[in-house]
């Protein structure tokens, strides 16, 4: 099984989501790829109806680690469970860098998701400076150290080099293979590891051929339904 996941970030109204999902369901019928979308919270609860009885899965882009309480602006695992999410993204670089989520906080989020049986897509990745100074392996190790024992069957890890996210620049296929194999070495369980960062319809086939890559987490290109469909097909063919 391979995975093509689309992270919409802070994009996509409810009307956009309805039109997109209907189009996507008409356009692809993947045989060997699991497809999931991560829309913003305002559209998320409608996904339980939009994707009903289809191959399409859906998840949240973030969540807090308490079940309820005085946490203005946050959404809890209980709420996500109620609408039937298939996954929650934890530790995306924008959460780490813009919203200053640290490794301890992310571990609590993973534990909270597990308490409620919500599979996690846990994101890791080095900055350009860290890559330039040869610190990539150490950084990935540090980002995984608190969660490597608790990530378990059903969870997924996404390797997303920060410098490739939204930039149009991707690592070489060798660099992707090396980092993904290092992440797999660090994990205690045998989990799928996805690549993320400027995946598009032009590089999807090449990335799908890199050994060890179990799929992709797509940002910008997942907002264009035709392009996302091409990426799904690239992974569905190259099994
Ligand atoms: P991008 O984003 O595909 O737009 O680079 C990837 C991500 O942030 O998950």
Boltz pocket constraint, residues with backbone or C-beta under 6 A from the ligand:
constraints:
  - pocket:
      binder: B
      contacts: [[A, 7], [A, 160], [A, 164], [A, 165], [A, 166], [A, 167], [A, 168], [A, 196], [A, 197], [A, 198], [A, 199], [A, 217], [A, 218], [A, 219], [A, 220], [A, 221]]
      max_distance: 6.0
